Amino acid sequence: MYDISTLVCLHFGAWDNSKEWSTALPEKEIIKAIAAGTSWVAAATDKFNVRVYSISGIQLGIFCLAGPVVAMSGYDDILMIVYHRGMPFGDNQQLGVKIINARKGVTVYKNLESVMPITPGSKLSWLGFSDEGLPVTYDTSGIVRVLQSSYGFSWIPVLNTKQSSKNKSDTYWAIGLNGNARQLRCILCKAATYPSTVPRPVATVLPLQIPLCEVDTDKTSLEERYIWNNNSKFAKLHEDGNVKEQNATIMKLFALACKSDREVRAVELCDLLSDQHTISLAIKYAARNRRMILAQKLEDLYQRRIEVDTDNVEEEEEEEIVLEPHRRKFFSDVSELSRDSYVSPIAKRNKELMVNDGIDTIRRKNLAKNAENDCRFEPEEVKNSSLLSNGDSSERKGRIMPSLEVSNPFKVSESPSKSSRLRGMSYFDNLTNSDITPKRRGYVGNATEQKREVVKKAKIQRQTKLFDAPKETTKPEQNPVVTEKKNKISSFTLWFESIRSQLEKENPTAAHREIISIATKKWRQMNADEKKIWSFKASQDTADLGESQNSLNGSIVTDSCT
């Protein structure tokens, strides 16, 4: 037996030329087990030491075990080690398990017991991880166990391979486990413990089945489905589909309990439901089957569930109320610290908008003043008296000359100026409350309101008659000259009309567009002299057409004059 062990690692993912590295252990320290992850390599020795290296050969750390190592396995950054904790007690082995993060050197499962369960009188056959990263063990008795967070991080048996083997001497060699598909990948070893290498063995798949009691009954199959759905690792309950599937399984068990007259079991099953709506459906089902006592019990359960939900909401509100003063104090301190040195972008933008709005308002006021001054005629003495006080407004009104242009009293300006309101030119300043309030459709009003409406209509008619300009009478022009645009005939058009009938006879099945395309190809093949002849003919035809149109227009004019 060698006194020195050497660890050799081949890193195929290295980007440099050095893909292999090795390290020699101290004298008389022999490597008993090795494991590798995505970025680390670990080796356990007979000195109860576990040495951890990086993927490039850096020594990350070393720690000791409480006994000799049995097996090691790695997944991602997780390292799982099984070792002997002590001397066996009868047929029971004392195995310990340690699951740590090899890169960080911390424990993954804080509340995990260090004792690993194993079937009495059996040995550990396989140690590894599932496709989801769950620790898995398999012993020689055919029991497959998975570490779950339920029941305080306990190992749960998920399969007994002995029930699937036909002969007692047949065994299964485990390869891997998929929790979501609930399958174990393994190799059937007929009358052997280890698989043969030649010929190459074929992997088989065994469905996972929790070893429950009375496996052949419908109740057990539904309970097994409930256990799988209730597992937080194999099924994600925060998804709506899994929650609905879980409620559907419980309702099937509820219906089965009602058929077997197990009403207490039915109430317990309804207590496992996650929402109140499904409980109401169970109440309707019980009432339909004339189980009034069960319906009353479920109604009490429904009311208790509502009270619990309201209490939880009130507790959350009380916690918010208690924490609110501390939050206010914290944010007030932060605001005092940052009030002088920091201005939020939103505040800056609001300030810029306020400044821009103020500038636009001043511009609109100036434009309104200029428009009012332009539409009025004032003598020089009135223009020079712009600094008069409000007390002299009556004198200033008397000196204003009437405007040359008549302004519309019903026109509403966007921003009326102050001067227009002082001079009484704003129409809406003279409106009363009766004019502003809307009237009902079909409301005629009393006699005084009818008279007032008649007077207003008469005033509006007089104003429209005064402001209407006289219509200008236009005399018809004598001897109007009718000008029309001459239609110029192209040489191609004239040539195409001459050979159109011939092309239609040569191509009777061709459409109009195809005939035009054929004519275009022939026109392009013609020489310049032939095209000049048709151009001359087109110009002559255009001149004759213009003379005929002029003569026609002259005859139309003489007829209209007579």
C-alpha positions as CSV (number, residue, x, y, z in Angstrom):
1,M,0.0,0.0,0.0
2,Y,1.3,3.4,-1.0
3,D,2.3,6.0,1.7
4,I,1.7,9.1,-0.5
5,S,-1.5,10.0,-2.3
6,T,-1.6,12.5,-5.2
7,L,-4.7,14.3,-6.4
8,V,-4.8,14.9,-10.2
9,C,-7.4,17.1,-11.8
10,L,-8.1,17.6,-15.5
11,H,-9.9,20.9,-16.1
12,F,-11.3,20.6,-19.6
13,G,-13.0,24.0,-19.4
14,A,-9.7,25.9,-18.8
15,W,-9.0,28.6,-21.5
16,D,-5.2,28.4,-21.1
17,N,-2.9,25.6,-22.1
18,S,-2.6,24.2,-18.6
19,K,-5.6,21.9,-18.3
20,E,-4.1,19.5,-15.8
21,W,-2.8,20.1,-12.2
22,S,-1.9,17.8,-9.4
23,T,-1.0,18.1,-5.7
24,A,0.7,15.6,-3.4
25,L,-0.8,15.0,0.1
26,P,1.4,14.7,3.2
27,E,3.0,11.3,4.0
28,K,0.9,8.5,5.3
29,E,-2.4,10.3,4.4
30,I,-4.4,8.3,1.9
31,I,-7.3,9.6,-0.1
32,K,-10.5,7.6,0.5
33,A,-13.1,9.5,-1.4
34,I,-13.3,12.5,-3.8
35,A,-16.1,14.7,-5.0
36,A,-16.4,17.6,-7.5
37,G,-18.7,20.5,-8.1
38,T,-18.9,23.4,-10.6
39,S,-16.0,25.3,-9.2
40,W,-14.4,23.1,-6.5
41,V,-12.8,19.7,-5.8
42,A,-12.8,17.9,-2.4
43,A,-10.9,14.9,-1.1
44,A,-11.4,13.0,2.1
45,T,-8.5,11.1,3.6
46,D,-8.0,8.3,6.2
47,K,-6.9,10.9,8.7
48,F,-10.5,12.1,8.9
49,N,-9.5,15.3,6.9
50,V,-11.5,16.8,4.1
51,R,-9.4,19.1,1.8
52,V,-11.2,21.5,-0.5
53,Y,-9.5,22.9,-3.7
54,S,-10.7,25.3,-6.3
55,I,-11.1,24.2,-9.9
56,S,-7.7,25.6,-10.8
57,G,-5.8,24.1,-7.8
58,I,-6.1,26.7,-5.0
59,Q,-6.4,25.2,-1.5
60,L,-9.6,26.7,-0.2
61,G,-9.8,25.0,3.2
62,I,-9.5,21.9,5.3
63,F,-11.8,20.5,8.1
64,C,-12.1,17.2,10.1
65,L,-14.9,14.6,10.3
66,A,-16.1,12.8,13.4
67,G,-15.3,9.4,11.9
68,P,-14.0,7.6,8.8
69,V,-15.6,8.7,5.5
70,V,-18.2,6.4,3.8
71,A,-19.1,8.4,0.7
72,M,-19.0,11.9,-0.8
73,S,-21.1,13.6,-3.5
74,G,-21.2,17.1,-5.0
75,Y,-23.8,19.3,-6.7
76,D,-23.2,22.9,-7.8
77,D,-21.5,24.4,-4.7
78,I,-23.0,21.8,-2.3
79,L,-20.8,19.1,-0.7
80,M,-22.5,16.1,1.1
81,I,-20.4,13.7,3.2
82,V,-21.5,10.5,4.9
83,Y,-19.2,9.2,7.7
84,H,-19.3,6.7,10.6
85,R,-20.3,8.5,13.8
86,G,-19.6,5.5,16.0
87,M,-19.6,1.7,16.5
88,P,-22.7,-0.1,15.0
89,F,-25.3,-1.2,17.5
90,G,-26.4,-4.6,16.5
91,D,-27.5,-4.4,12.9
92,N,-27.9,-0.6,13.0
93,Q,-25.1,1.5,11.6
94,Q,-24.3,4.8,13.1
95,L,-23.9,7.0,10.0
96,G,-23.6,10.8,10.1
97,V,-24.2,13.3,7.3
98,K,-22.7,16.7,6.7
99,I,-24.0,19.1,4.0
100,I,-22.1,22.3,3.5
101,N,-21.4,24.9,0.8
102,A,-17.9,24.1,-0.4
103,R,-17.1,27.6,-1.7
104,K,-18.4,29.6,1.3
105,G,-17.7,27.0,4.0
106,V,-21.2,27.3,5.6
107,T,-23.9,24.8,6.5
108,V,-26.7,24.5,4.0
109,Y,-29.3,23.0,6.4
110,K,-29.0,24.5,9.8
111,N,-31.7,22.4,11.6
112,L,-30.6,19.1,10.0
113,E,-29.8,16.3,12.3
114,S,-26.3,14.8,11.8
115,V,-27.6,11.2,11.9
116,M,-28.5,9.7,8.6
117,P,-31.2,7.0,8.6
118,I,-30.6,3.7,7.0
119,T,-32.6,0.4,6.9
120,P,-31.4,-2.0,9.7
121,G,-29.1,-4.7,8.4
122,S,-28.4,-2.8,5.2
123,K,-25.5,-0.9,3.7
124,L,-25.3,2.5,1.9
125,S,-25.4,1.6,-1.8
126,W,-25.6,5.1,-3.5
127,L,-25.3,8.7,-2.5
128,G,-26.1,11.7,-4.7
129,F,-28.4,14.5,-5.6
130,S,-31.6,14.7,-7.6
131,D,-32.0,16.9,-10.7
132,E,-33.4,19.6,-8.5
133,G,-30.5,19.5,-6.1
134,L,-32.1,17.4,-3.3
135,P,-29.9,15.0,-1.3
136,V,-30.8,11.3,-2.1
137,T,-29.7,8.0,-0.5
138,Y,-30.2,4.4,-1.6
139,D,-29.4,1.4,0.5
140,T,-29.1,-2.3,-0.2
141,S,-32.6,-3.0,1.1
142,G,-34.0,-1.0,-1.9
143,I,-35.2,2.0,0.0
144,V,-34.7,5.4,-1.7
145,R,-34.9,8.4,0.6
146,V,-35.0,12.1,-0.2
147,L,-34.2,15.0,2.3
148,Q,-37.2,17.3,2.6
149,S,-37.8,20.5,4.5
150,S,-41.1,19.1,5.9
151,Y,-41.1,17.6,9.4
152,G,-38.0,19.5,10.4
153,F,-35.7,18.5,7.5
154,S,-36.3,14.8,7.6
155,W,-35.5,12.0,5.2
156,I,-38.6,10.7,3.4
157,P,-38.8,7.3,1.7
158,V,-40.1,7.7,-1.8
159,L,-39.6,4.2,-3.3
160,N,-39.0,0.6,-2.5
161,T,-37.3,-1.1,-5.4
162,K,-37.8,-4.6,-4.0
163,Q,-41.5,-4.3,-4.9
164,S,-40.6,-3.8,-8.5
165,S,-38.1,-6.7,-8.9
166,K,-39.5,-10.0,-10.0
167,N,-36.8,-12.2,-8.4
168,K,-35.3,-11.8,-5.0
169,S,-31.8,-11.9,-6.3
170,D,-32.3,-9.0,-8.7
171,T,-31.2,-5.6,-7.6
172,Y,-31.2,-2.0,-9.0
173,W,-28.2,0.2,-9.4
174,A,-29.2,3.8,-9.0
175,I,-28.1,6.5,-11.5
176,G,-30.2,9.6,-10.8
177,L,-33.6,10.9,-9.6
178,N,-36.0,13.4,-11.0
179,G,-38.4,14.8,-8.4
180,N,-40.7,16.7,-10.8
181,A,-41.2,13.7,-13.0
182,R,-41.2,11.4,-10.0
183,Q,-38.8,8.9,-11.6
184,L,-35.7,7.0,-10.6
185,R,-33.2,6.2,-13.3
186,C,-31.4,2.9,-12.6
187,I,-29.9,-0.3,-14.1
188,L,-31.4,-3.7,-13.5
189,C,-28.8,-6.1,-12.2
190,K,-30.0,-9.7,-12.5
191,A,-28.6,-11.9,-9.8
192,A,-25.8,-9.4,-9.1
193,T,-25.0,-6.4,-7.0
194,Y,-23.2,-4.3,-9.5
195,P,-24.0,-3.8,-13.2
196,S,-21.9,-5.5,-15.9
197,T,-19.7,-3.4,-18.2
198,V,-19.9,-5.7,-21.2
199,P,-22.3,-5.6,-22.8
200,R,-23.2,-2.0,-22.1
201,P,-26.1,-1.9,-19.6
202,V,-29.5,-0.3,-20.5
203,A,-31.0,2.2,-18.1
204,T,-34.6,1.8,-16.9
205,V,-37.0,4.2,-15.2
206,L,-39.0,3.3,-12.1
207,P,-41.9,5.6,-11.0
208,L,-41.6,6.9,-7.5
209,Q,-44.2,5.5,-5.1
210,I,-44.3,6.4,-1.4
211,P,-44.6,3.2,0.6
212,L,-48.1,3.9,2.2
213,C,-50.5,1.4,3.6
214,E,-53.1,-0.2,1.4
215,V,-51.5,0.9,-1.9
216,D,-54.2,-0.7,-4.1
217,T,-57.1,1.4,-2.8
218,D,-58.4,4.7,-4.3
219,K,-58.0,6.5,-0.9
220,T,-54.3,5.7,-0.7
221,S,-53.7,6.8,-4.3
222,L,-55.4,10.2,-3.6
223,E,-53.5,10.6,-0.4
224,E,-50.2,9.9,-2.1
225,R,-51.1,12.6,-4.7
226,Y,-51.8,15.0,-1.9
227,I,-48.4,14.2,-0.2
228,W,-46.6,14.9,-3.5
229,N,-48.5,18.1,-4.1
230,N,-48.0,19.2,-0.5
231,N,-44.2,18.9,-0.9
232,S,-42.6,22.3,-1.2
233,K,-39.6,21.0,-3.2
234,F,-41.2,18.8,-5.8
235,A,-44.3,21.0,-6.4
236,K,-44.4,24.8,-6.3
237,L,-47.6,25.7,-4.4
238,H,-47.4,29.4,-5.2
239,E,-48.4,28.6,-8.7
240,D,-52.2,28.7,-9.4
241,G,-52.2,25.4,-11.3
242,N,-50.7,23.4,-8.3
243,V,-53.0,25.0,-5.8
244,K,-56.0,24.1,-7.9
245,E,-54.7,20.5,-8.3
246,Q,-54.2,20.2,-4.6
247,N,-57.8,21.5,-3.9
248,A,-59.2,19.1,-6.5
249,T,-57.4,16.1,-4.8
250,I,-58.8,17.1,-1.4
251,M,-62.3,17.5,-2.8
252,K,-62.1,14.0,-4.3
253,L,-61.1,12.7,-0.9
254,F,-64.0,14.6,0.7
255,A,-66.5,13.0,-1.7
256,L,-65.0,9.6,-1.0
257,A,-65.3,10.2,2.8
258,C,-69.0,11.3,2.3
259,K,-69.8,8.1,0.4
260,S,-68.2,6.0,3.2
261,D,-70.1,7.9,5.9
262,R,-66.9,9.4,7.4
263,E,-68.2,12.9,8.2
264,V,-65.4,13.7,10.8
265,R,-62.8,12.8,8.1
266,A,-64.7,15.0,5.7
267,V,-64.5,18.0,8.0
268,E,-60.7,17.4,8.6
269,L,-60.2,17.3,4.8
270,C,-62.1,20.6,4.3
271,D,-59.8,22.1,7.0
272,L,-56.9,21.4,4.6
273,L,-58.3,23.5,1.8
274,S,-56.4,26.7,1.0
275,D,-59.3,29.0,0.1
276,Q,-62.8,29.8,1.4
277,H,-64.5,29.4,-2.0
278,T,-63.8,25.6,-2.1
279,I,-65.2,25.3,1.4
280,S,-68.4,26.8,0.2
281,L,-68.6,24.3,-2.6
282,A,-68.1,21.5,0.0
283,I,-71.1,23.0,2.0
284,K,-73.3,22.9,-1.1
285,Y,-72.2,19.3,-1.8
286,A,-73.1,18.2,1.7
287,A,-76.5,19.9,1.6
288,R,-77.3,18.4,-1.8
289,N,-76.6,14.9,-0.3
290,R,-78.9,15.7,2.7
291,R,-76.0,15.7,5.2
292,M,-77.2,18.6,7.3
293,I,-75.0,18.0,10.3
294,L,-72.0,17.9,8.0
295,A,-73.1,21.1,6.3
296,Q,-73.5,22.8,9.7
297,K,-70.0,21.8,10.8
298,L,-68.6,23.1,7.5
299,E,-70.5,26.3,8.0
300,D,-68.9,26.8,11.4
301,L,-65.5,26.0,9.8
302,Y,-66.2,28.6,7.2
303,Q,-67.0,31.3,9.8
304,R,-63.9,30.5,11.8
305,R,-61.7,30.8,8.7
306,I,-63.2,34.3,8.0
307,E,-62.6,35.4,11.6
308,V,-59.0,34.2,11.4
309,D,-58.4,36.1,8.1
310,T,-59.9,39.3,9.6
311,D,-57.7,38.9,12.7
312,N,-54.6,38.6,10.6
313,V,-55.6,41.7,8.6
314,E,-56.1,43.6,11.9
315,E,-52.7,42.5,13.2
316,E,-51.0,43.6,10.0
317,E,-52.7,47.0,10.3
318,E,-51.6,47.3,14.0
319,E,-48.0,46.5,13.0
320,E,-48.1,49.2,10.4
321,I,-49.5,51.7,12.8
322,V,-46.7,50.9,15.3
323,L,-44.0,51.1,12.7
324,E,-45.4,54.3,11.1
325,P,-44.0,56.8,13.7
326,H,-40.5,55.3,13.4
327,R,-40.7,55.5,9.6
328,R,-41.9,59.1,9.7
329,K,-39.0,60.0,12.1
330,F,-36.5,58.2,9.8
331,F,-37.7,59.9,6.6
332,S,-37.9,63.3,8.4
333,D,-34.3,63.0,9.5
334,V,-33.3,62.0,5.9
335,S,-35.2,65.0,4.5
336,E,-33.6,67.4,7.0
337,L,-30.2,66.1,6.0
338,S,-30.8,66.4,2.3
339,R,-33.0,69.5,2.2
340,D,-30.3,72.0,1.6
341,S,-28.0,69.9,-0.6
342,Y,-30.4,67.8,-2.8
343,V,-33.3,68.8,-5.0
344,S,-35.3,66.0,-6.6
345,P,-35.6,66.0,-10.5
346,I,-39.4,66.3,-10.2
347,A,-39.1,69.4,-8.1
348,K,-36.7,71.0,-10.6
349,R,-39.1,70.1,-13.5
350,N,-42.1,71.6,-11.6
351,K,-40.2,74.8,-10.9
352,E,-39.2,75.1,-14.6
353,L,-42.9,74.6,-15.7
354,M,-44.1,77.2,-13.2
355,V,-41.5,79.7,-14.6
356,N,-42.5,78.9,-18.2
357,D,-46.2,79.2,-17.3
358,G,-45.6,82.6,-15.8
359,I,-43.7,83.8,-18.9
360,D,-46.5,82.6,-21.1
361,T,-49.2,84.3,-19.0
362,I,-47.3,87.7,-19.2
363,R,-47.0,87.3,-22.9
364,R,-50.7,86.6,-23.3
365,K,-51.5,89.7,-21.2
366,N,-49.3,91.9,-23.3
367,L,-50.8,90.6,-26.5
368,A,-54.3,91.2,-25.2
369,K,-53.4,94.8,-24.3
370,N,-51.8,95.5,-27.7
371,A,-54.9,94.1,-29.5
372,E,-57.2,96.3,-27.4
373,N,-55.1,99.4,-28.1
374,D,-55.0,98.6,-31.8
375,C,-58.8,98.2,-32.1
376,R,-59.5,101.6,-30.4
377,F,-58.9,105.2,-31.4
378,E,-57.8,107.5,-28.6
379,P,-56.5,111.1,-28.8
380,E,-53.1,112.0,-27.6
381,E,-54.3,113.4,-24.2
382,V,-55.9,110.1,-23.4
383,K,-52.8,108.1,-24.5
384,N,-50.6,110.2,-22.3
385,S,-52.8,109.7,-19.2
386,S,-51.8,106.0,-18.7
387,L,-50.7,106.7,-15.2
388,L,-54.0,107.9,-13.9
389,S,-55.3,106.2,-10.7
390,N,-58.4,104.1,-10.4
391,G,-60.3,107.1,-8.9
392,D,-59.8,109.0,-12.3
393,S,-61.3,106.1,-14.3
394,S,-64.6,107.9,-14.7
395,E,-62.9,111.0,-16.3
396,R,-60.8,108.7,-18.5
397,K,-64.0,106.9,-19.7
398,G,-65.6,110.2,-20.7
399,R,-62.6,111.2,-22.9
400,I,-62.5,107.9,-24.8
401,M,-63.7,108.3,-28.3
402,P,-66.1,105.7,-29.8
403,S,-64.3,103.0,-31.8
404,L,-64.4,103.1,-35.6
405,E,-64.8,99.3,-35.7
406,V,-67.8,97.6,-34.1
407,S,-66.6,95.0,-31.6
408,N,-68.6,91.8,-31.0
409,P,-69.9,91.9,-27.4
410,F,-70.5,88.1,-27.5
411,K,-66.8,87.2,-28.3
412,V,-65.0,85.6,-25.4
413,S,-61.2,86.2,-25.1
414,E,-58.9,83.6,-23.6
415,S,-57.3,86.0,-21.1
416,P,-59.2,89.4,-20.9
417,S,-57.0,92.3,-19.9
418,K,-57.5,94.4,-16.8
419,S,-58.3,97.5,-18.8
420,S,-61.1,95.8,-20.7
421,R,-62.8,94.9,-17.5
422,L,-62.5,98.4,-16.1
423,R,-64.0,99.9,-19.3
424,G,-66.9,97.5,-19.1
425,M,-66.2,95.8,-22.4
426,S,-66.4,92.2,-21.0
427,Y,-69.8,90.8,-21.7
428,F,-69.7,88.0,-19.1
429,D,-69.2,90.6,-16.2
430,N,-72.8,91.7,-16.7
431,L,-74.4,88.3,-16.6
432,T,-76.7,87.5,-13.7
433,N,-77.2,84.2,-11.9
434,S,-80.4,83.5,-13.8
435,D,-78.5,83.8,-17.1
436,I,-75.7,81.4,-15.9
437,T,-77.8,78.7,-14.4
438,P,-78.8,76.0,-17.0
439,K,-82.5,75.5,-17.8
440,R,-84.3,72.3,-18.2
441,R,-85.1,71.1,-21.7
442,G,-88.7,72.1,-22.6
443,Y,-88.9,74.7,-19.8
444,V,-90.8,77.9,-21.0
445,G,-90.6,80.0,-17.8
446,N,-93.0,82.6,-16.4
447,A,-94.5,85.6,-18.2
448,T,-91.6,88.0,-17.3
449,E,-89.0,85.6,-18.5
450,Q,-90.9,85.1,-21.8
451,K,-91.0,88.9,-22.4
452,R,-87.3,89.1,-21.6
453,E,-86.5,86.5,-24.2
454,V,-88.6,88.2,-26.8
455,V,-86.8,91.5,-26.2
456,K,-83.4,89.8,-26.5
457,K,-84.3,88.2,-29.8
458,A,-85.5,91.5,-31.2
459,K,-82.2,93.2,-30.2
460,I,-80.2,90.5,-31.8
461,Q,-82.2,90.8,-35.0
462,R,-81.7,94.6,-35.1
463,Q,-77.9,94.2,-34.5
464,T,-77.7,91.6,-37.3
465,K,-79.5,93.9,-39.7
466,L,-77.2,96.9,-38.8
467,F,-74.0,94.8,-39.1
468,D,-74.9,93.1,-42.4
469,A,-73.0,94.6,-45.3
470,P,-74.9,95.3,-48.5
471,K,-74.5,92.6,-51.1
472,E,-72.6,93.6,-54.2
473,T,-74.4,93.0,-57.5
474,T,-72.1,91.6,-60.1
475,K,-72.8,92.1,-63.7
476,P,-72.2,89.3,-66.1
477,E,-69.2,89.7,-68.3
478,Q,-69.9,90.2,-71.9
479,N,-68.3,87.9,-74.4
480,P,-66.6,85.6,-71.9
481,V,-63.6,83.8,-73.2
482,V,-63.8,80.1,-72.6
483,T,-60.3,78.6,-72.3
484,E,-59.8,74.9,-72.3
485,K,-56.7,72.9,-72.1
486,K,-55.8,71.2,-75.3
487,N,-55.5,67.5,-75.1
488,K,-52.2,66.5,-76.6
489,I,-52.2,63.1,-78.4
490,S,-49.0,61.1,-78.1
491,S,-47.4,59.3,-81.0
492,F,-47.6,56.0,-79.2
493,T,-51.3,56.3,-78.6
494,L,-51.9,57.1,-82.2
495,W,-49.8,54.2,-83.4
496,F,-51.4,51.8,-80.8
497,E,-54.9,52.7,-82.0
498,S,-53.9,51.9,-85.6
499,I,-52.6,48.4,-84.8
500,R,-54.8,47.5,-81.8
501,S,-57.3,45.5,-83.8
502,Q,-54.4,43.5,-85.4
503,L,-52.9,42.7,-82.0
504,E,-56.2,41.5,-80.7
505,K,-56.6,39.2,-83.7
506,E,-53.1,37.8,-83.2
507,N,-53.7,37.3,-79.4
508,P,-57.4,36.5,-78.9
509,T,-56.9,35.2,-75.4
510,A,-54.7,38.0,-74.1
511,A,-56.1,40.6,-71.7
512,H,-55.9,44.4,-72.3
513,R,-52.8,44.8,-70.2
514,E,-51.0,42.0,-72.1
515,I,-51.8,43.6,-75.4
516,I,-50.5,47.0,-74.1
517,S,-47.2,45.3,-73.0
518,I,-46.9,43.6,-76.4
519,A,-47.4,46.9,-78.2
520,T,-44.8,48.6,-75.9
521,K,-42.2,46.0,-76.8
522,K,-42.9,46.5,-80.5
523,W,-42.7,50.3,-80.1
524,R,-39.3,50.0,-78.5
525,Q,-38.0,47.9,-81.3
526,M,-39.0,50.5,-84.0
527,N,-36.3,52.8,-85.3
528,A,-36.2,56.6,-85.0
529,D,-37.5,57.4,-88.5
530,E,-40.7,55.4,-88.0
531,K,-41.3,57.1,-84.7
532,K,-40.8,60.5,-86.3
533,I,-43.6,59.8,-88.8
534,W,-46.0,59.0,-86.0
535,S,-44.9,62.0,-84.0
536,F,-45.7,64.3,-87.0
537,K,-49.1,62.7,-87.4
538,A,-49.8,63.2,-83.6
539,S,-48.9,66.9,-83.8
540,Q,-51.2,67.3,-86.8
541,D,-54.1,65.6,-85.1
542,T,-53.6,67.8,-82.0
543,A,-53.7,71.0,-84.0
544,D,-56.9,69.9,-85.8
545,L,-58.5,69.0,-82.5
546,G,-57.6,72.5,-81.0
547,E,-59.2,74.3,-84.0
548,S,-62.4,72.3,-83.7
549,Q,-62.7,73.0,-80.0
550,N,-62.2,76.8,-80.6
551,S,-64.9,76.9,-83.2
552,L,-67.2,75.0,-80.9
553,N,-66.5,77.5,-78.0
554,G,-67.2,80.4,-80.3
555,S,-70.6,79.0,-81.3
556,I,-71.5,78.5,-77.7
557,V,-70.6,82.2,-76.8
558,T,-72.7,83.6,-79.7
559,D,-75.7,81.5,-78.6
560,S,-75.4,82.8,-75.1
561,C,-75.2,86.4,-76.2
562,T,-78.3,86.2,-78.4
